[in-house]
């Protein structure tokens, strides 16, 4: 099997596994609070079951298997059973719990036209309804905290101290315009000491910072940061705003690549590309990106071939002429220079829980802060669908990375569900909070209408996110 196809299968498998787990836990949060407040839950489904389902505990064969008999027939002549129906739908777009007397994605208006019953959601006090609606978000955050705690307990936390990053950081031109220089080591952002380099967190902190302190040739220098910095702009640059410098020493060569065909081996060093000296892997990668950027959409195949043809100097003496692949990749991995400087902190079982909550809370705060970019033109364009989410997983099955990404998705799912959009938990909760403050309960017909509006908004957002993925696949 082609290695690229295998990577896609592995990433897809991790995505489906993680989302299925998180959906069940999210809906389980609603379910638990509903049961706590003696509210009837009619259905609990992974995925959606429009018209039919893959599996249902209400199916005839399953009922016969467990010897469960129906208690009655409804107005439509369908058998009715006691308890909750558990099942798996055929539309893999999340899941749901159907709570009696609640206006949700099931849009069961027939039930809402009947007289309210004491076991229904709509007859419960507002504070109980609020907990039922926020149960999924609460469960998402608890799940993230627990996963982070168990990851820390199992593997600990490994990092390289900033003071041990002898090669420092490689900066984009925009960063250099802000005062940074290649080789600088960022040791403080405002008053917060930077213990290790974490691109996502550190760049986000820099985008909000007034000052950044760097270590340059043994001296501390304080740089004033511009006020109009955007995290999206920092990540969208080529290269990104700041990244660790990797020496131009090759660690491994991929099979069936230009590097392999050119006879490149582990331990070799590329010192020049097209007569331009490269001091590190970052510069080498940047030069290949420039070649790709110079290729216009109207370029012919021969233009592309010419653009991808490069002359390299290996180990300072050997000249090699080769053609980069269609993605302007050479097929090499640089050697990581800090293998012997990794610090690993181990946590005991009980010690891991407060650390897991701390790490989870940092992720929540970071994700909330990033939401402000969602309402910018670049932010709307950066929204990703299932392909984009799948790419955050490693192309190999690594349990530590899998659980870290699953915890992050749990945070994202919880935060996004808190948005005050009709049809999301946050929208329902906002309406209930309004009711608790004013003492006025909204009309059910009005709730049905805004539920429909919210569902259309979510569908449009989902279509847009997946369209972005498709456009990015074709480089648009």
Secondary structure, 3 states (H helix, E strand, C coil): CCHHHHHHHHHHHHHHHHHHHHHHHHHHHHHHHHHHCCCCEEEEEEEEEEEEEEEECCCHHHHHHHCCCCCEECCCCCEECCCCEEEEEEEEEEEEEEECCCCCCCCCHHHHCCCCCCCCHHHCCHHHHHHHHHHHHHHHHHHHHHHHHHHHHHHCEEEEEHHHCCCCEEECHHHHHCCCCCCCEEEEECCEECCECCHHHHHHHHHHCCEEEEEECCEEEEEECCCCCCHHHHHHCCCCCEEECCECCEEEECCCCHHHHCCCCCCCCEEEECCEECCEHHHHHHHHHHHHHCCCCCCCHHHHHHHHEEEEEECCCEEEEEECCCCCCCCEEECCCCHHHEEEECCCHHHHHHHHHHHHHHHHHHHHHHHHHHHCHHHHHHCCCHHHHHCCCCCCCCHHHHHHHHHHHHHHHHHHHCCCCCCCHHHHHHHHHHHHHHCCCCCHHHHHHHHHHHHHHHHHHHHHHHHHHHHHHCCC
